[in-house]
Each structure stands twice: as structure tokens, then as C-alpha cells.
Amino acid sequence: MIIKVIEEVEQNFKNFFLNNVNFVINEKVIKRGKLINISIKDFFICFQLEIQKGGIKTFEIPYPYELVSNKKHILFDYRLDTLTHNDPIKFVKAKNFKPKKNSKFYDVQMVMKIV
């Protein structure tokens, strides 16, 4: 299973290395920089970005429920209906579950796009 995840990440991100990218949620840029490296740590994808101010920063995101890519952008889908496969009963149960803390990745889609 983990080998499949690593291979999927490698295939989806290989066109993005050494390009300037923006991470966007709800039309707002939350992170930007030149993509240097990607790794998987537990349930997170770790991006190493070279930022404009100099230096390399690590940006960790939880692994999405669905990952869709093309040449110019990658969609990270964290929506509850994707998690529940559009099953209304499971969706209501997931929606009523109260997380311990708010997350910017809760029930949204994030896009990583080449600038």
C-alpha cells in the first residue's frame, strides 16, 4: 500500500520540481515557493520549498482523500463527500463529528499550481 502511495506521488509531482508553485485554498494563496523536494512522512506529504526571502522551508499537508493532476496543477481533495463516496448517511455522520481543532484542510479543495 505505501509503495503505491509513493509511486503515485512521484508520478503526479515529477513535472513540478524546480518550478515556482502556489498552494491555493478558496482562491487564497497559503504558501508559495520553488518546489525542491517531496517526501511522505506517516500520513503527510512534506514539500520542501525555496522561498523568495532565501532559505528552504518545509510545508506539510495531510494526505488527501483524492489526488487529481494535470500538467499545470494538482488538486488535493479534502471534501467530506469525497471521503464518504457521496453516501448521504456517512456524510451526515462525518459532518456531525466535531474535530478537536480547526484545520484549514477541513472539507475544502486545495490546488497546487505552477506560476
KOLLUM-132760 format. One record per residue (C-alpha): x, y, z. Coordinates in steps of 0.05 Angstrom, whole numbers. Layout:
N
<site x="X" y="Y" z="Z"/>
...
//
This chain:
115
<site x="0" y="0" z="0"/>
<site x="54" y="50" z="20"/>
<site x="94" y="34" z="-43"/>
<site x="32" y="51" z="-85"/>
<site x="25" y="118" z="-50"/>
<site x="99" y="135" z="-61"/>
<site x="94" y="116" z="-134"/>
<site x="31" y="159" z="-142"/>
<site x="64" y="218" z="-110"/>
<site x="127" y="211" z="-154"/>
<site x="85" y="206" z="-218"/>
<site x="40" y="265" z="-201"/>
<site x="94" y="313" z="-179"/>
<site x="152" y="300" z="-226"/>
<site x="132" y="357" z="-273"/>
<site x="130" y="407" z="-216"/>
<site x="202" y="401" z="-189"/>
<site x="244" y="464" z="-194"/>
<site x="183" y="505" z="-214"/>
<site x="152" y="562" z="-175"/>
<site x="86" y="537" z="-146"/>
<site x="28" y="567" z="-106"/>
<site x="-16" y="528" z="-58"/>
<site x="-86" y="557" z="-61"/>
<site x="-148" y="545" z="-18"/>
<site x="-212" y="583" z="-34"/>
<site x="-176" y="630" z="-82"/>
<site x="-126" y="649" z="-28"/>
<site x="-51" y="632" z="-34"/>
<site x="-30" y="598" z="31"/>
<site x="42" y="581" z="11"/>
<site x="88" y="595" z="-48"/>
<site x="159" y="578" z="-70"/>
<site x="202" y="537" z="-115"/>
<site x="189" y="462" z="-106"/>
<site x="255" y="428" z="-87"/>
<site x="235" y="361" z="-57"/>
<site x="175" y="319" z="-36"/>
<site x="172" y="263" z="15"/>
<site x="119" y="224" z="52"/>
<site x="121" y="221" z="128"/>
<site x="66" y="179" z="161"/>
<site x="0" y="210" z="135"/>
<site x="32" y="274" z="110"/>
<site x="63" y="298" z="45"/>
<site x="123" y="342" z="60"/>
<site x="143" y="395" z="9"/>
<site x="210" y="430" z="12"/>
<site x="203" y="499" z="-18"/>
<site x="255" y="551" z="-33"/>
<site x="223" y="616" z="-13"/>
<site x="236" y="686" z="-41"/>
<site x="268" y="711" z="23"/>
<site x="321" y="657" z="16"/>
<site x="326" y="590" z="51"/>
<site x="285" y="527" z="47"/>
<site x="220" y="517" z="85"/>
<site x="182" y="452" z="96"/>
<site x="107" y="453" z="84"/>
<site x="68" y="391" z="109"/>
<site x="-2" y="374" z="87"/>
<site x="-45" y="314" z="105"/>
<site x="-52" y="262" z="50"/>
<site x="-116" y="279" z="13"/>
<site x="-176" y="234" z="1"/>
<site x="-165" y="243" z="-73"/>
<site x="-108" y="269" z="-115"/>
<site x="-121" y="293" z="-187"/>
<site x="-66" y="321" z="-230"/>
<site x="-51" y="350" z="-299"/>
<site x="9" y="387" z="-327"/>
<site x="-4" y="454" z="-294"/>
<site x="-38" y="438" z="-228"/>
<site x="-53" y="384" z="-176"/>
<site x="-119" y="382" z="-139"/>
<site x="-118" y="357" z="-67"/>
<site x="-189" y="339" z="-48"/>
<site x="-205" y="340" z="27"/>
<site x="-281" y="346" z="18"/>
<site x="-324" y="302" z="62"/>
<site x="-367" y="278" z="4"/>
<site x="-303" y="251" z="-29"/>
<site x="-286" y="215" z="36"/>
<site x="-356" y="185" z="41"/>
<site x="-363" y="170" z="-34"/>
<site x="-427" y="212" z="-36"/>
<site x="-463" y="166" z="14"/>
<site x="-512" y="213" z="49"/>
<site x="-514" y="173" z="114"/>
<site x="-438" y="171" z="121"/>
<site x="-434" y="244" z="100"/>
<site x="-482" y="266" z="157"/>
<site x="-443" y="224" z="207"/>
<site x="-377" y="255" z="184"/>
<site x="-406" y="325" z="185"/>
<site x="-432" y="317" z="256"/>
<site x="-364" y="293" z="281"/>
<site x="-330" y="350" z="318"/>
<site x="-255" y="355" z="306"/>
<site x="-211" y="373" z="365"/>
<site x="-183" y="433" z="329"/>
<site x="-200" y="471" z="266"/>
<site x="-159" y="455" z="205"/>
<site x="-152" y="495" z="141"/>
<site x="-157" y="429" z="104"/>
<site x="-226" y="411" z="132"/>
<site x="-278" y="400" z="76"/>
<site x="-240" y="440" z="22"/>
<site x="-201" y="430" z="-42"/>
<site x="-130" y="456" z="-47"/>
<site x="-95" y="468" z="-113"/>
<site x="-20" y="468" z="-125"/>
<site x="-6" y="504" z="-190"/>
<site x="55" y="525" z="-229"/>
<site x="63" y="600" z="-231"/>
//
